[in-house]
């Protein structure tokens, strides 16, 4: 009996596969599902427009006091000024051999199975890109993000002054003043979530039947990510507003491609993406980029970022804290 081997080229239809992977990436991304990342048609268009940088002009808020109307004195004419946010187009890709995908090929719906694997991969990579971007945005005071930072890690004047709690987290939220209500979610290291759970401060909600429970803190959704910075007992938590990161999906010239290595007998799947994943209100400067588009290391370089929105309109707060107090330091 002849056994027919399923090969990549037989099951991958690029016109179907590529949009499936994009949609599944969103479904599998905790940052997207929490609303921290928001995809918009406008950013899709910008991501497809060509060029390495995407300019997004905006009008600055009007300023100055109102004036008393008089038939003796003319009103003073103020200026309406414009500025611009700038996002980097990210061009990324990955190739896999059939050995990596062999199990998926044996199923009833191999294209969907492989699509799920690829989408899960990109969801993890989007998360890594987002964290590296935050490293750069908050990496130095030169980025003008001091108004969005709340660091209590060195403030142990009394017990637990430097520890995350409901009290200290509220202080972090109100770094944005009267815009604090725009903040809707946390991103935390699992050790931070565990500490808050022990303090009975983590509650769980079930979005819908069959889906896993979602942790919340102070009524805001929590995304758990162990790649968030932590060193020498100091943990970094981020507090986000809805749509803090904008996502736009462009079109790589050949997004999905299959090939066969005749010598090894392996089938190869290549997947490429052009996209924007940008912190709204912090412009990419492109000062320290050596390649055609920035790498994760270059996204993490503070010299490539500059805040252009008013601080309270950048819907991100960096919160540095500890999980326990060093009591010897406060005695």
Secondary structure by P-SEA (a helix, b strand, c coil): cbbbbbccccccccaaaaaaaaaaaaaaccccccccbbbbaaaaaaaaccccbbbbbbbcccbbbbbbbbcccccbbbbbcccbbbbbbbbbbccccccccccccccccaaaaaaaaaaaaaaaaaaaaaaaaaaaaacccccccccccccccccccccccccccaaaaaaaaaccccccccccbbbbcaaaaaaaaaaccbbbbbccccccbbbbcccbbbbbbccccccccbbbbbbbccccbbbbbbbccccbbbbbcccccbbbbbbbbbbbbccccccccccccccccccccccccccccccccccccccbbbbbbbccccccccc
